[in-house]
Amino acid sequence: MARFAVPCGTIVFCMLAYWLSTQFDRVPPILLRGMQPEDFPQMVLLLIMALSVLVMIFDKPIEHDPMTFNVWSSLGLFVVFALLSRIDLFLGLGVFAGALAYTWGERRLWGIGLVSVLSPTLIFLLFDQVFRIRFPRGLLTNIWYG
């Protein structure tokens, strides 16, 4: 029964986040340039819930080793991301991606740099140019938005 704890906890968390996303203000149709603010988070949350159900159905129970230093440092990087995202979301994402790659064993500087720069850039361009979602202003986004 313990193997259902994490997927069920994930589903409960997603249901709470889904409910919170229904509280977003709707954009009037005349001003709408793409999706409503709640559409994308809700799609992601539904996907996560579906994957959690699949984990409960198909995942075989196994005995796990105790969490290593890499796991704890990876969790700590979420705190770093949260703090840096206050300055700029993509600055935080770049530092998080590079530090996470280093934590997981990547030692080539060009690889870490590529992950640090390319990941946030592609994510930003996807949401800004394709989905037409503007991000909150920050250090780097001010340069792009002018």
PyMOL commands that place a pseudoatom at each C-alpha (Angstrom):
pseudoatom trace, name=CA, resn=MET, resi=1, chain=A, elem=C, hetatm=0, pos=[0.000, 0.000, 0.000]
pseudoatom trace, name=CA, resn=ALA, resi=2, chain=A, elem=C, hetatm=0, pos=[2.893, 2.384, 0.644]
pseudoatom trace, name=CA, resn=ARG, resi=3, chain=A, elem=C, hetatm=0, pos=[3.737, 2.401, -3.065]
pseudoatom trace, name=CA, resn=PHE, resi=4, chain=A, elem=C, hetatm=0, pos=[0.484, 4.279, -3.727]
pseudoatom trace, name=CA, resn=ALA, resi=5, chain=A, elem=C, hetatm=0, pos=[1.361, 7.096, -1.326]
pseudoatom trace, name=CA, resn=VAL, resi=6, chain=A, elem=C, hetatm=0, pos=[3.447, 9.200, -3.723]
pseudoatom trace, name=CA, resn=PRO, resi=7, chain=A, elem=C, hetatm=0, pos=[1.147, 8.883, -6.774]
pseudoatom trace, name=CA, resn=CYS, resi=8, chain=A, elem=C, hetatm=0, pos=[-1.933, 9.590, -4.614]
pseudoatom trace, name=CA, resn=GLY, resi=9, chain=A, elem=C, hetatm=0, pos=[-0.189, 12.554, -2.977]
pseudoatom trace, name=CA, resn=THR, resi=10, chain=A, elem=C, hetatm=0, pos=[0.761, 13.832, -6.431]
pseudoatom trace, name=CA, resn=ILE, resi=11, chain=A, elem=C, hetatm=0, pos=[-2.833, 13.516, -7.626]
pseudoatom trace, name=CA, resn=VAL, resi=12, chain=A, elem=C, hetatm=0, pos=[-4.163, 15.353, -4.547]
pseudoatom trace, name=CA, resn=PHE, resi=13, chain=A, elem=C, hetatm=0, pos=[-1.592, 18.127, -5.060]
pseudoatom trace, name=CA, resn=CYS, resi=14, chain=A, elem=C, hetatm=0, pos=[-2.537, 18.381, -8.762]
pseudoatom trace, name=CA, resn=MET, resi=15, chain=A, elem=C, hetatm=0, pos=[-6.232, 18.540, -7.906]
pseudoatom trace, name=CA, resn=LEU, resi=16, chain=A, elem=C, hetatm=0, pos=[-5.560, 21.406, -5.493]
pseudoatom trace, name=CA, resn=ALA, resi=17, chain=A, elem=C, hetatm=0, pos=[-3.430, 23.216, -8.087]
pseudoatom trace, name=CA, resn=TYR, resi=18, chain=A, elem=C, hetatm=0, pos=[-6.125, 22.619, -10.721]
pseudoatom trace, name=CA, resn=TRP, resi=19, chain=A, elem=C, hetatm=0, pos=[-8.738, 24.169, -8.435]
pseudoatom trace, name=CA, resn=LEU, resi=20, chain=A, elem=C, hetatm=0, pos=[-6.434, 27.140, -7.788]
pseudoatom trace, name=CA, resn=SER, resi=21, chain=A, elem=C, hetatm=0, pos=[-6.006, 27.589, -11.552]
pseudoatom trace, name=CA, resn=THR, resi=22, chain=A, elem=C, hetatm=0, pos=[-9.780, 27.981, -11.925]
pseudoatom trace, name=CA, resn=GLN, resi=23, chain=A, elem=C, hetatm=0, pos=[-9.488, 31.146, -9.832]
pseudoatom trace, name=CA, resn=PHE, resi=24, chain=A, elem=C, hetatm=0, pos=[-7.420, 32.945, -12.517]
pseudoatom trace, name=CA, resn=ASP, resi=25, chain=A, elem=C, hetatm=0, pos=[-9.033, 35.979, -14.122]
pseudoatom trace, name=CA, resn=ARG, resi=26, chain=A, elem=C, hetatm=0, pos=[-10.371, 35.284, -17.612]
pseudoatom trace, name=CA, resn=VAL, resi=27, chain=A, elem=C, hetatm=0, pos=[-9.194, 37.409, -20.500]
pseudoatom trace, name=CA, resn=PRO, resi=28, chain=A, elem=C, hetatm=0, pos=[-12.049, 38.945, -22.509]
pseudoatom trace, name=CA, resn=PRO, resi=29, chain=A, elem=C, hetatm=0, pos=[-12.310, 37.262, -25.952]
pseudoatom trace, name=CA, resn=ILE, resi=30, chain=A, elem=C, hetatm=0, pos=[-11.543, 40.534, -27.739]
pseudoatom trace, name=CA, resn=LEU, resi=31, chain=A, elem=C, hetatm=0, pos=[-8.160, 40.764, -25.944]
pseudoatom trace, name=CA, resn=LEU, resi=32, chain=A, elem=C, hetatm=0, pos=[-7.297, 37.062, -26.120]
pseudoatom trace, name=CA, resn=ARG, resi=33, chain=A, elem=C, hetatm=0, pos=[-4.045, 36.320, -27.965]
pseudoatom trace, name=CA, resn=GLY, resi=34, chain=A, elem=C, hetatm=0, pos=[-3.753, 32.566, -27.582]
pseudoatom trace, name=CA, resn=MET, resi=35, chain=A, elem=C, hetatm=0, pos=[-4.813, 30.547, -24.582]
pseudoatom trace, name=CA, resn=GLN, resi=36, chain=A, elem=C, hetatm=0, pos=[-6.659, 31.603, -21.460]
pseudoatom trace, name=CA, resn=PRO, resi=37, chain=A, elem=C, hetatm=0, pos=[-4.302, 31.906, -18.453]
pseudoatom trace, name=CA, resn=GLU, resi=38, chain=A, elem=C, hetatm=0, pos=[-5.541, 28.686, -16.855]
pseudoatom trace, name=CA, resn=ASP, resi=39, chain=A, elem=C, hetatm=0, pos=[-5.485, 26.467, -19.982]
pseudoatom trace, name=CA, resn=PHE, resi=40, chain=A, elem=C, hetatm=0, pos=[-1.833, 25.437, -20.050]
pseudoatom trace, name=CA, resn=PRO, resi=41, chain=A, elem=C, hetatm=0, pos=[-1.430, 24.724, -16.314]
pseudoatom trace, name=CA, resn=GLN, resi=42, chain=A, elem=C, hetatm=0, pos=[-4.606, 22.677, -16.385]
pseudoatom trace, name=CA, resn=MET, resi=43, chain=A, elem=C, hetatm=0, pos=[-3.371, 20.608, -19.352]
pseudoatom trace, name=CA, resn=VAL, resi=44, chain=A, elem=C, hetatm=0, pos=[-0.080, 19.923, -17.572]
pseudoatom trace, name=CA, resn=LEU, resi=45, chain=A, elem=C, hetatm=0, pos=[-1.851, 18.995, -14.335]
pseudoatom trace, name=CA, resn=LEU, resi=46, chain=A, elem=C, hetatm=0, pos=[-4.170, 16.581, -16.139]
pseudoatom trace, name=CA, resn=LEU, resi=47, chain=A, elem=C, hetatm=0, pos=[-1.155, 14.950, -17.793]
pseudoatom trace, name=CA, resn=ILE, resi=48, chain=A, elem=C, hetatm=0, pos=[0.608, 14.589, -14.438]
pseudoatom trace, name=CA, resn=MET, resi=49, chain=A, elem=C, hetatm=0, pos=[-2.515, 13.050, -12.883]
pseudoatom trace, name=CA, resn=ALA, resi=50, chain=A, elem=C, hetatm=0, pos=[-2.872, 10.592, -15.780]
pseudoatom trace, name=CA, resn=LEU, resi=51, chain=A, elem=C, hetatm=0, pos=[0.791, 9.587, -15.492]
pseudoatom trace, name=CA, resn=SER, resi=52, chain=A, elem=C, hetatm=0, pos=[0.367, 9.123, -11.738]
pseudoatom trace, name=CA, resn=VAL, resi=53, chain=A, elem=C, hetatm=0, pos=[-2.530, 6.749, -12.346]
pseudoatom trace, name=CA, resn=LEU, resi=54, chain=A, elem=C, hetatm=0, pos=[-0.384, 4.815, -14.836]
pseudoatom trace, name=CA, resn=VAL, resi=55, chain=A, elem=C, hetatm=0, pos=[2.379, 4.564, -12.223]
pseudoatom trace, name=CA, resn=MET, resi=56, chain=A, elem=C, hetatm=0, pos=[-0.094, 3.087, -9.745]
pseudoatom trace, name=CA, resn=ILE, resi=57, chain=A, elem=C, hetatm=0, pos=[-1.297, 0.549, -12.313]
pseudoatom trace, name=CA, resn=PHE, resi=58, chain=A, elem=C, hetatm=0, pos=[1.929, -0.528, -14.011]
pseudoatom trace, name=CA, resn=ASP, resi=59, chain=A, elem=C, hetatm=0, pos=[4.814, 0.251, -11.639]
pseudoatom trace, name=CA, resn=LYS, resi=60, chain=A, elem=C, hetatm=0, pos=[6.179, -2.785, -9.824]
pseudoatom trace, name=CA, resn=PRO, resi=61, chain=A, elem=C, hetatm=0, pos=[7.101, -2.285, -6.155]
pseudoatom trace, name=CA, resn=ILE, resi=62, chain=A, elem=C, hetatm=0, pos=[10.857, -2.263, -5.559]
pseudoatom trace, name=CA, resn=GLU, resi=63, chain=A, elem=C, hetatm=0, pos=[13.078, -1.591, -2.568]
pseudoatom trace, name=CA, resn=HIS, resi=64, chain=A, elem=C, hetatm=0, pos=[14.861, 1.739, -2.933]
pseudoatom trace, name=CA, resn=ASP, resi=65, chain=A, elem=C, hetatm=0, pos=[18.241, 2.730, -1.547]
pseudoatom trace, name=CA, resn=PRO, resi=66, chain=A, elem=C, hetatm=0, pos=[18.338, 5.613, 0.932]
pseudoatom trace, name=CA, resn=MET, resi=67, chain=A, elem=C, hetatm=0, pos=[18.391, 9.045, -0.659]
pseudoatom trace, name=CA, resn=THR, resi=68, chain=A, elem=C, hetatm=0, pos=[21.913, 10.150, -1.550]
pseudoatom trace, name=CA, resn=PHE, resi=69, chain=A, elem=C, hetatm=0, pos=[23.557, 13.544, -1.333]
pseudoatom trace, name=CA, resn=ASN, resi=70, chain=A, elem=C, hetatm=0, pos=[22.692, 14.153, -5.018]
pseudoatom trace, name=CA, resn=VAL, resi=71, chain=A, elem=C, hetatm=0, pos=[19.002, 13.827, -4.255]
pseudoatom trace, name=CA, resn=TRP, resi=72, chain=A, elem=C, hetatm=0, pos=[19.166, 16.260, -1.332]
pseudoatom trace, name=CA, resn=SER, resi=73, chain=A, elem=C, hetatm=0, pos=[21.263, 18.766, -3.271]
pseudoatom trace, name=CA, resn=SER, resi=74, chain=A, elem=C, hetatm=0, pos=[18.842, 18.524, -6.205]
pseudoatom trace, name=CA, resn=LEU, resi=75, chain=A, elem=C, hetatm=0, pos=[15.973, 19.297, -3.848]
pseudoatom trace, name=CA, resn=GLY, resi=76, chain=A, elem=C, hetatm=0, pos=[17.970, 22.200, -2.430]
pseudoatom trace, name=CA, resn=LEU, resi=77, chain=A, elem=C, hetatm=0, pos=[18.333, 23.612, -5.932]
pseudoatom trace, name=CA, resn=PHE, resi=78, chain=A, elem=C, hetatm=0, pos=[14.576, 24.166, -5.995]
pseudoatom trace, name=CA, resn=VAL, resi=79, chain=A, elem=C, hetatm=0, pos=[15.071, 26.660, -3.166]
pseudoatom trace, name=CA, resn=VAL, resi=80, chain=A, elem=C, hetatm=0, pos=[17.820, 28.376, -5.180]
pseudoatom trace, name=CA, resn=PHE, resi=81, chain=A, elem=C, hetatm=0, pos=[15.491, 28.485, -8.185]
pseudoatom trace, name=CA, resn=ALA, resi=82, chain=A, elem=C, hetatm=0, pos=[12.675, 29.986, -6.097]
pseudoatom trace, name=CA, resn=LEU, resi=83, chain=A, elem=C, hetatm=0, pos=[14.972, 32.716, -4.791]
pseudoatom trace, name=CA, resn=LEU, resi=84, chain=A, elem=C, hetatm=0, pos=[16.528, 33.551, -8.173]
pseudoatom trace, name=CA, resn=SER, resi=85, chain=A, elem=C, hetatm=0, pos=[13.178, 33.534, -9.940]
pseudoatom trace, name=CA, resn=ARG, resi=86, chain=A, elem=C, hetatm=0, pos=[12.293, 36.581, -7.838]
pseudoatom trace, name=CA, resn=ILE, resi=87, chain=A, elem=C, hetatm=0, pos=[15.000, 38.437, -9.792]
pseudoatom trace, name=CA, resn=ASP, resi=88, chain=A, elem=C, hetatm=0, pos=[14.157, 36.815, -13.137]
pseudoatom trace, name=CA, resn=LEU, resi=89, chain=A, elem=C, hetatm=0, pos=[12.396, 33.545, -13.942]
pseudoatom trace, name=CA, resn=PHE, resi=90, chain=A, elem=C, hetatm=0, pos=[14.821, 32.621, -16.710]
pseudoatom trace, name=CA, resn=LEU, resi=91, chain=A, elem=C, hetatm=0, pos=[17.892, 33.528, -14.701]
pseudoatom trace, name=CA, resn=GLY, resi=92, chain=A, elem=C, hetatm=0, pos=[16.644, 31.136, -12.028]
pseudoatom trace, name=CA, resn=LEU, resi=93, chain=A, elem=C, hetatm=0, pos=[15.858, 28.478, -14.628]
pseudoatom trace, name=CA, resn=GLY, resi=94, chain=A, elem=C, hetatm=0, pos=[19.296, 28.760, -16.223]
pseudoatom trace, name=CA, resn=VAL, resi=95, chain=A, elem=C, hetatm=0, pos=[21.158, 28.529, -12.913]
pseudoatom trace, name=CA, resn=PHE, resi=96, chain=A, elem=C, hetatm=0, pos=[18.918, 25.652, -11.826]
pseudoatom trace, name=CA, resn=ALA, resi=97, chain=A, elem=C, hetatm=0, pos=[19.463, 23.718, -15.070]
pseudoatom trace, name=CA, resn=GLY, resi=98, chain=A, elem=C, hetatm=0, pos=[23.244, 24.195, -15.007]
pseudoatom trace, name=CA, resn=ALA, resi=99, chain=A, elem=C, hetatm=0, pos=[23.615, 23.393, -11.310]
pseudoatom trace, name=CA, resn=LEU, resi=100, chain=A, elem=C, hetatm=0, pos=[21.384, 20.336, -11.678]
pseudoatom trace, name=CA, resn=ALA, resi=101, chain=A, elem=C, hetatm=0, pos=[23.472, 19.058, -14.588]
pseudoatom trace, name=CA, resn=TYR, resi=102, chain=A, elem=C, hetatm=0, pos=[26.610, 19.541, -12.483]
pseudoatom trace, name=CA, resn=THR, resi=103, chain=A, elem=C, hetatm=0, pos=[25.008, 17.804, -9.491]
pseudoatom trace, name=CA, resn=TRP, resi=104, chain=A, elem=C, hetatm=0, pos=[24.111, 14.814, -11.636]
pseudoatom trace, name=CA, resn=GLY, resi=105, chain=A, elem=C, hetatm=0, pos=[27.685, 14.457, -12.845]
pseudoatom trace, name=CA, resn=GLU, resi=106, chain=A, elem=C, hetatm=0, pos=[28.172, 16.620, -15.913]
pseudoatom trace, name=CA, resn=ARG, resi=107, chain=A, elem=C, hetatm=0, pos=[31.657, 18.110, -15.734]
pseudoatom trace, name=CA, resn=ARG, resi=108, chain=A, elem=C, hetatm=0, pos=[32.168, 19.500, -19.244]
pseudoatom trace, name=CA, resn=LEU, resi=109, chain=A, elem=C, hetatm=0, pos=[31.798, 23.273, -19.041]
pseudoatom trace, name=CA, resn=TRP, resi=110, chain=A, elem=C, hetatm=0, pos=[30.389, 23.544, -22.542]
pseudoatom trace, name=CA, resn=GLY, resi=111, chain=A, elem=C, hetatm=0, pos=[27.698, 20.971, -21.671]
pseudoatom trace, name=CA, resn=ILE, resi=112, chain=A, elem=C, hetatm=0, pos=[26.708, 22.780, -18.502]
pseudoatom trace, name=CA, resn=GLY, resi=113, chain=A, elem=C, hetatm=0, pos=[26.721, 26.102, -20.355]
pseudoatom trace, name=CA, resn=LEU, resi=114, chain=A, elem=C, hetatm=0, pos=[24.614, 24.672, -23.162]
pseudoatom trace, name=CA, resn=VAL, resi=115, chain=A, elem=C, hetatm=0, pos=[22.009, 23.362, -20.716]
pseudoatom trace, name=CA, resn=SER, resi=116, chain=A, elem=C, hetatm=0, pos=[22.071, 26.631, -18.746]
pseudoatom trace, name=CA, resn=VAL, resi=117, chain=A, elem=C, hetatm=0, pos=[21.507, 28.826, -21.780]
pseudoatom trace, name=CA, resn=LEU, resi=118, chain=A, elem=C, hetatm=0, pos=[19.673, 26.674, -24.316]
pseudoatom trace, name=CA, resn=SER, resi=119, chain=A, elem=C, hetatm=0, pos=[16.961, 25.247, -22.033]
pseudoatom trace, name=CA, resn=PRO, resi=120, chain=A, elem=C, hetatm=0, pos=[15.641, 28.581, -20.714]
pseudoatom trace, name=CA, resn=THR, resi=121, chain=A, elem=C, hetatm=0, pos=[15.958, 30.181, -24.146]
pseudoatom trace, name=CA, resn=LEU, resi=122, chain=A, elem=C, hetatm=0, pos=[13.927, 27.459, -25.867]
pseudoatom trace, name=CA, resn=ILE, resi=123, chain=A, elem=C, hetatm=0, pos=[11.312, 27.478, -23.114]
pseudoatom trace, name=CA, resn=PHE, resi=124, chain=A, elem=C, hetatm=0, pos=[11.036, 31.269, -23.297]
pseudoatom trace, name=CA, resn=LEU, resi=125, chain=A, elem=C, hetatm=0, pos=[10.731, 31.298, -27.094]
pseudoatom trace, name=CA, resn=LEU, resi=126, chain=A, elem=C, hetatm=0, pos=[8.171, 28.483, -27.073]
pseudoatom trace, name=CA, resn=PHE, resi=127, chain=A, elem=C, hetatm=0, pos=[5.883, 30.254, -24.634]
pseudoatom trace, name=CA, resn=ASP, resi=128, chain=A, elem=C, hetatm=0, pos=[6.501, 33.811, -25.857]
pseudoatom trace, name=CA, resn=GLN, resi=129, chain=A, elem=C, hetatm=0, pos=[6.439, 33.236, -29.615]
pseudoatom trace, name=CA, resn=VAL, resi=130, chain=A, elem=C, hetatm=0, pos=[4.262, 30.121, -30.037]
pseudoatom trace, name=CA, resn=PHE, resi=131, chain=A, elem=C, hetatm=0, pos=[1.790, 30.274, -27.136]
pseudoatom trace, name=CA, resn=ARG, resi=132, chain=A, elem=C, hetatm=0, pos=[1.896, 34.097, -26.958]
pseudoatom trace, name=CA, resn=ILE, resi=133, chain=A, elem=C, hetatm=0, pos=[2.250, 34.041, -23.176]
pseudoatom trace, name=CA, resn=ARG, resi=134, chain=A, elem=C, hetatm=0, pos=[4.105, 37.019, -21.707]
pseudoatom trace, name=CA, resn=PHE, resi=135, chain=A, elem=C, hetatm=0, pos=[6.246, 36.374, -18.676]
pseudoatom trace, name=CA, resn=PRO, resi=136, chain=A, elem=C, hetatm=0, pos=[6.579, 38.583, -15.615]
pseudoatom trace, name=CA, resn=ARG, resi=137, chain=A, elem=C, hetatm=0, pos=[9.162, 41.309, -15.952]
pseudoatom trace, name=CA, resn=GLY, resi=138, chain=A, elem=C, hetatm=0, pos=[12.620, 40.584, -14.621]
pseudoatom trace, name=CA, resn=LEU, resi=139, chain=A, elem=C, hetatm=0, pos=[16.273, 41.270, -15.272]
pseudoatom trace, name=CA, resn=LEU, resi=140, chain=A, elem=C, hetatm=0, pos=[16.457, 39.321, -18.562]
pseudoatom trace, name=CA, resn=THR, resi=141, chain=A, elem=C, hetatm=0, pos=[12.849, 39.614, -19.695]
pseudoatom trace, name=CA, resn=ASN, resi=142, chain=A, elem=C, hetatm=0, pos=[13.108, 43.422, -19.524]
pseudoatom trace, name=CA, resn=ILE, resi=143, chain=A, elem=C, hetatm=0, pos=[15.807, 43.206, -22.210]
pseudoatom trace, name=CA, resn=TRP, resi=144, chain=A, elem=C, hetatm=0, pos=[13.509, 41.192, -24.501]
pseudoatom trace, name=CA, resn=TYR, resi=145, chain=A, elem=C, hetatm=0, pos=[10.304, 43.132, -23.882]
pseudoatom trace, name=CA, resn=GLY, resi=146, chain=A, elem=C, hetatm=0, pos=[12.076, 46.493, -23.965]
for i in range(1, 146): cmd.bond("trace and resi %d" % i, "trace and resi %d" % (i + 1))
show_as sticks, trace
zoom trace
